[in-house]
Amino acid sequence: VFYALAPFDFSGLPEFDWVTLPPLTARLNAGEPGLLEICFFYAGAVWLLREARLPLARIVFGMVTTALLIEVAQAWEPTRNAQLVAPAVVLIAAGLIWVRDRLSVATRRVAVQD
């Protein structure tokens, strides 16, 4: 998060380019993280928060809000723009964790009946 917002020069005009995808592994010219790094950070954060037994609804609300605030802050940085990749990754990761939770509950029910 710190590196994504550096150099903290909020003097540029905001650029909201919500539908572009960053490159898979390389950083953009302005230093923004690539798609793989974004996925690793946000999916890992959602997974760790869920493993800490926080409710999934709170995790989604907090992480989507955080991701959107970071993207809006990046829009004000010179030569950077905001993207919807990070909030989308949070929603996808939360969906996968929700499915995992449901499958593990169903597996425990079957094991108890045997």
PyRosetta script that sets phi, psi and omega in degrees:
from pyrosetta import init, pose_from_sequence

init()
pose = pose_from_sequence("VFYALAPFDFSGLPEFDWVTLPPLTARLNAGEPGLLEICFFYAGAVWLLREARLPLARIVFGMVTTALLIEVAQAWEPTRNAQLVAPAVVLIAAGLIWVRDRLSVATRRVAVQD")
pose.set_psi(1, -44.3)
pose.set_omega(1, -179.5)
pose.set_phi(2, -61.6)
pose.set_psi(2, -45.4)
pose.set_omega(2, -178.7)
pose.set_phi(3, -69.1)
pose.set_psi(3, -33.4)
pose.set_omega(3, -179.2)
pose.set_phi(4, -67.7)
pose.set_psi(4, -28.0)
pose.set_omega(4, -179.5)
pose.set_phi(5, -95.6)
pose.set_psi(5, -16.0)
pose.set_omega(5, 179.3)
pose.set_phi(6, -60.8)
pose.set_psi(6, 143.2)
pose.set_omega(6, 17.3)
pose.set_phi(7, -95.9)
pose.set_psi(7, 18.1)
pose.set_omega(7, 175.8)
pose.set_phi(8, 57.7)
pose.set_psi(8, 41.7)
pose.set_omega(8, 177.6)
pose.set_phi(9, -110.6)
pose.set_psi(9, 86.1)
pose.set_omega(9, -175.0)
pose.set_phi(10, -83.7)
pose.set_psi(10, 53.0)
pose.set_omega(10, -176.6)
pose.set_phi(11, -108.7)
pose.set_psi(11, -11.3)
pose.set_omega(11, -176.9)
pose.set_phi(12, -78.9)
pose.set_psi(12, 164.5)
pose.set_omega(12, 173.5)
pose.set_phi(13, -75.0)
pose.set_psi(13, 139.4)
pose.set_omega(13, -177.7)
pose.set_phi(14, -66.2)
pose.set_psi(14, 136.7)
pose.set_omega(14, 177.6)
pose.set_phi(15, -121.8)
pose.set_psi(15, 110.7)
pose.set_omega(15, 178.5)
pose.set_phi(16, -105.0)
pose.set_psi(16, 105.8)
pose.set_omega(16, 178.7)
pose.set_phi(17, -120.9)
pose.set_psi(17, 73.8)
pose.set_omega(17, -165.2)
pose.set_phi(18, -70.1)
pose.set_psi(18, -17.9)
pose.set_omega(18, -171.8)
pose.set_phi(19, -106.2)
pose.set_psi(19, 5.0)
pose.set_omega(19, 179.7)
pose.set_phi(20, -87.0)
pose.set_psi(20, 151.9)
pose.set_omega(20, 176.0)
pose.set_phi(21, -105.6)
pose.set_psi(21, 134.8)
pose.set_omega(21, 174.8)
pose.set_phi(22, -72.1)
pose.set_psi(22, 163.4)
pose.set_omega(22, 176.6)
pose.set_phi(23, -62.8)
pose.set_psi(23, 157.6)
pose.set_omega(23, -173.4)
pose.set_phi(24, -62.0)
pose.set_psi(24, -50.9)
pose.set_omega(24, -174.3)
pose.set_phi(25, -119.9)
pose.set_psi(25, -27.4)
pose.set_omega(25, -174.0)
pose.set_phi(26, -84.0)
pose.set_psi(26, 149.0)
pose.set_omega(26, 173.7)
pose.set_phi(27, -77.2)
pose.set_psi(27, 150.8)
pose.set_omega(27, 176.5)
pose.set_phi(28, -73.3)
pose.set_psi(28, 169.2)
pose.set_omega(28, -178.9)
pose.set_phi(29, -56.7)
pose.set_psi(29, -33.7)
pose.set_omega(29, -178.3)
pose.set_phi(30, -83.4)
pose.set_psi(30, -0.4)
pose.set_omega(30, 178.7)
pose.set_phi(31, 94.4)
pose.set_psi(31, 6.1)
pose.set_omega(31, 178.6)
pose.set_phi(32, -67.8)
pose.set_psi(32, 145.7)
pose.set_omega(32, -177.9)
pose.set_phi(33, -69.7)
pose.set_psi(33, 155.7)
pose.set_omega(33, 176.7)
pose.set_phi(34, -79.0)
pose.set_psi(34, 173.9)
pose.set_omega(34, -176.2)
pose.set_phi(35, -61.9)
pose.set_psi(35, -41.9)
pose.set_omega(35, -179.6)
pose.set_phi(36, -64.0)
pose.set_psi(36, -40.2)
pose.set_omega(36, 178.7)
pose.set_phi(37, -67.9)
pose.set_psi(37, -39.2)
pose.set_omega(37, 177.0)
pose.set_phi(38, -62.8)
pose.set_psi(38, -46.1)
pose.set_omega(38, 179.8)
pose.set_phi(39, -62.8)
pose.set_psi(39, -43.3)
pose.set_omega(39, -179.4)
pose.set_phi(40, -62.7)
pose.set_psi(40, -45.0)
pose.set_omega(40, -176.8)
pose.set_phi(41, -66.0)
pose.set_psi(41, -53.7)
pose.set_omega(41, -174.3)
pose.set_phi(42, -72.8)
pose.set_psi(42, -41.3)
pose.set_omega(42, 178.0)
pose.set_phi(43, -65.8)
pose.set_psi(43, -39.5)
pose.set_omega(43, 176.8)
pose.set_phi(44, -63.8)
pose.set_psi(44, -40.6)
pose.set_omega(44, 179.2)
pose.set_phi(45, -65.3)
pose.set_psi(45, -43.1)
pose.set_omega(45, 178.4)
pose.set_phi(46, -63.2)
pose.set_psi(46, -44.8)
pose.set_omega(46, -179.5)
pose.set_phi(47, -63.0)
pose.set_psi(47, -45.5)
pose.set_omega(47, -179.9)
pose.set_phi(48, -64.0)
pose.set_psi(48, -40.7)
pose.set_omega(48, 178.0)
pose.set_phi(49, -65.0)
pose.set_psi(49, -37.7)
pose.set_omega(49, 178.1)
pose.set_phi(50, -69.0)
pose.set_psi(50, -38.7)
pose.set_omega(50, 177.6)
pose.set_phi(51, -66.0)
pose.set_psi(51, -22.3)
pose.set_omega(51, 175.2)
pose.set_phi(52, -81.8)
pose.set_psi(52, 7.7)
pose.set_omega(52, 176.1)
pose.set_phi(53, 70.2)
pose.set_psi(53, 25.2)
pose.set_omega(53, 173.0)
pose.set_phi(54, -78.0)
pose.set_psi(54, 146.5)
pose.set_omega(54, 178.2)
pose.set_phi(55, -63.2)
pose.set_psi(55, 139.0)
pose.set_omega(55, -175.9)
pose.set_phi(56, -62.1)
pose.set_psi(56, -34.3)
pose.set_omega(56, 179.2)
pose.set_phi(57, -63.2)
pose.set_psi(57, -41.6)
pose.set_omega(57, 178.2)
pose.set_phi(58, -67.6)
pose.set_psi(58, -38.3)
pose.set_omega(58, 178.6)
pose.set_phi(59, -62.4)
pose.set_psi(59, -47.0)
pose.set_omega(59, -179.0)
pose.set_phi(60, -62.1)
pose.set_psi(60, -47.3)
pose.set_omega(60, -179.4)
pose.set_phi(61, -60.6)
pose.set_psi(61, -48.6)
pose.set_omega(61, -178.3)
pose.set_phi(62, -65.8)
pose.set_psi(62, -43.0)
pose.set_omega(62, -177.2)
pose.set_phi(63, -73.5)
pose.set_psi(63, -38.1)
pose.set_omega(63, 176.6)
pose.set_phi(64, -65.3)
pose.set_psi(64, -41.9)
pose.set_omega(64, 176.9)
pose.set_phi(65, -61.5)
pose.set_psi(65, -45.4)
pose.set_omega(65, 178.6)
pose.set_phi(66, -61.8)
pose.set_psi(66, -46.0)
pose.set_omega(66, -179.6)
pose.set_phi(67, -62.2)
pose.set_psi(67, -42.1)
pose.set_omega(67, 179.2)
pose.set_phi(68, -66.3)
pose.set_psi(68, -39.6)
pose.set_omega(68, 177.6)
pose.set_phi(69, -64.3)
pose.set_psi(69, -39.7)
pose.set_omega(69, 177.7)
pose.set_phi(70, -65.1)
pose.set_psi(70, -42.0)
pose.set_omega(70, 179.5)
pose.set_phi(71, -66.2)
pose.set_psi(71, -39.3)
pose.set_omega(71, 177.8)
pose.set_phi(72, -66.4)
pose.set_psi(72, -39.3)
pose.set_omega(72, 176.7)
pose.set_phi(73, -63.5)
pose.set_psi(73, -38.2)
pose.set_omega(73, 177.7)
pose.set_phi(74, -67.1)
pose.set_psi(74, -29.1)
pose.set_omega(74, 179.0)
pose.set_phi(75, -64.3)
pose.set_psi(75, -27.3)
pose.set_omega(75, 179.9)
pose.set_phi(76, -85.9)
pose.set_psi(76, -9.4)
pose.set_omega(76, 177.5)
pose.set_phi(77, -76.9)
pose.set_psi(77, 142.2)
pose.set_omega(77, 177.6)
pose.set_phi(78, -61.9)
pose.set_psi(78, 139.7)
pose.set_omega(78, 177.4)
pose.set_phi(79, 65.5)
pose.set_psi(79, 14.8)
pose.set_omega(79, 177.5)
pose.set_phi(80, -119.5)
pose.set_psi(80, 164.7)
pose.set_omega(80, 176.5)
pose.set_phi(81, -143.0)
pose.set_psi(81, 160.0)
pose.set_omega(81, 179.5)
pose.set_phi(82, -85.4)
pose.set_psi(82, 147.5)
pose.set_omega(82, 179.7)
pose.set_phi(83, -137.0)
pose.set_psi(83, 156.1)
pose.set_omega(83, 179.0)
pose.set_phi(84, -94.4)
pose.set_psi(84, 10.8)
pose.set_omega(84, -177.5)
pose.set_phi(85, -64.8)
pose.set_psi(85, -47.5)
pose.set_omega(85, -176.0)
pose.set_phi(86, -62.8)
pose.set_psi(86, -49.2)
pose.set_omega(86, 176.8)
pose.set_phi(87, -62.2)
pose.set_psi(87, -33.9)
pose.set_omega(87, 177.6)
pose.set_phi(88, -66.3)
pose.set_psi(88, -39.6)
pose.set_omega(88, 178.1)
pose.set_phi(89, -63.3)
pose.set_psi(89, -40.1)
pose.set_omega(89, 178.0)
pose.set_phi(90, -60.6)
pose.set_psi(90, -45.5)
pose.set_omega(90, -179.3)
pose.set_phi(91, -65.6)
pose.set_psi(91, -40.8)
pose.set_omega(91, 179.0)
pose.set_phi(92, -66.8)
pose.set_psi(92, -44.4)
pose.set_omega(92, 179.1)
pose.set_phi(93, -62.5)
pose.set_psi(93, -41.6)
pose.set_omega(93, 178.4)
pose.set_phi(94, -64.1)
pose.set_psi(94, -39.1)
pose.set_omega(94, 177.3)
pose.set_phi(95, -63.2)
pose.set_psi(95, -42.7)
pose.set_omega(95, 178.4)
pose.set_phi(96, -65.9)
pose.set_psi(96, -38.6)
pose.set_omega(96, 178.1)
pose.set_phi(97, -68.7)
pose.set_psi(97, -36.8)
pose.set_omega(97, 176.9)
pose.set_phi(98, -61.5)
pose.set_psi(98, -44.2)
pose.set_omega(98, 178.1)
pose.set_phi(99, -63.2)
pose.set_psi(99, -42.8)
pose.set_omega(99, 178.5)
pose.set_phi(100, -60.2)
pose.set_psi(100, -42.9)
pose.set_omega(100, 178.6)
pose.set_phi(101, -62.3)
pose.set_psi(101, -41.3)
pose.set_omega(101, -179.5)
pose.set_phi(102, -67.8)
pose.set_psi(102, -39.6)
pose.set_omega(102, 179.5)
pose.set_phi(103, -68.1)
pose.set_psi(103, -37.2)
pose.set_omega(103, -179.8)
pose.set_phi(104, -70.2)
pose.set_psi(104, -33.9)
pose.set_omega(104, 175.6)
pose.set_phi(105, -66.9)
pose.set_psi(105, -42.7)
pose.set_omega(105, 179.3)
pose.set_phi(106, -65.2)
pose.set_psi(106, -37.4)
pose.set_omega(106, 178.6)
pose.set_phi(107, -66.1)
pose.set_psi(107, -41.0)
pose.set_omega(107, 178.5)
pose.set_phi(108, -65.0)
pose.set_psi(108, -36.6)
pose.set_omega(108, 178.5)
pose.set_phi(109, -64.2)
pose.set_psi(109, -42.2)
pose.set_omega(109, 179.8)
pose.set_phi(110, -66.4)
pose.set_psi(110, -41.2)
pose.set_omega(110, -178.2)
pose.set_phi(111, -65.0)
pose.set_psi(111, -37.2)
pose.set_omega(111, -179.5)
pose.set_phi(112, -68.5)
pose.set_psi(112, -36.7)
pose.set_omega(112, -178.6)
pose.set_phi(113, -69.9)
pose.set_psi(113, -28.3)
pose.set_omega(113, -179.7)
pose.set_phi(114, -73.0)
pose.dump_pdb("model.pdb")
